[in-house]
């Protein structure tokens, strides 16, 4: 059972931007730490970013610091990942999840290519 619906992925050229959205489905995210991870072809899934319930703290994988921003709007039951200055190595399937409940989204493809 999927607890999130993700949107906003697609193909973009290097240096471009995308914003991913992750909306809770039958699940209230307001009391949950939320995270984004990604999995590139042939690689293990890796952490990308996390945000606390009140948006007070956000942490990032080193390779995306300064380029990606995680945010949330609890009133809309949605978490976002703004991705700027995208690189080909950012190509992956991106997942949002609530780690303490082990609830995951379906994954969404992001492709960065010329």
Secondary structure as the mmCIF struct_conf table of DSSP 4:
data_model
#
loop_
_struct_conf.conf_type_id
_struct_conf.id
_struct_conf.beg_label_comp_id
_struct_conf.beg_label_asym_id
_struct_conf.beg_label_seq_id
_struct_conf.end_label_comp_id
_struct_conf.end_label_asym_id
_struct_conf.end_label_seq_id
STRN STRN1 UNK A 4 UNK A 7
STRN STRN2 UNK A 10 UNK A 12
TURN_TY1_P TURN_TY1_P1 UNK A 14 UNK A 15
STRN STRN3 UNK A 18 UNK A 24
BEND BEND1 UNK A 25 UNK A 27
TURN_TY1_P TURN_TY1_P2 UNK A 30 UNK A 31
BEND BEND2 UNK A 32 UNK A 32
STRN STRN4 UNK A 34 UNK A 39
TURN_TY1_P TURN_TY1_P3 UNK A 41 UNK A 42
BEND BEND3 UNK A 43 UNK A 43
STRN STRN5 UNK A 46 UNK A 51
TURN_TY1_P TURN_TY1_P4 UNK A 53 UNK A 54
BEND BEND4 UNK A 55 UNK A 56
STRN STRN6 UNK A 58 UNK A 60
HELX_RH_3T_P HELX_RH_3T_P1 UNK A 62 UNK A 64
TURN_TY1_P TURN_TY1_P5 UNK A 65 UNK A 67
STRN STRN7 UNK A 68 UNK A 73
HELX_RH_3T_P HELX_RH_3T_P2 UNK A 74 UNK A 76
TURN_TY1_P TURN_TY1_P6 UNK A 77 UNK A 77
STRN STRN8 UNK A 78 UNK A 83
BEND BEND5 UNK A 85 UNK A 85
HELX_RH_3T_P HELX_RH_3T_P3 UNK A 88 UNK A 90
STRN STRN9 UNK A 92 UNK A 98
TURN_TY1_P TURN_TY1_P7 UNK A 99 UNK A 102
STRN STRN10 UNK A 103 UNK A 104
STRN STRN11 UNK A 108 UNK A 112
#
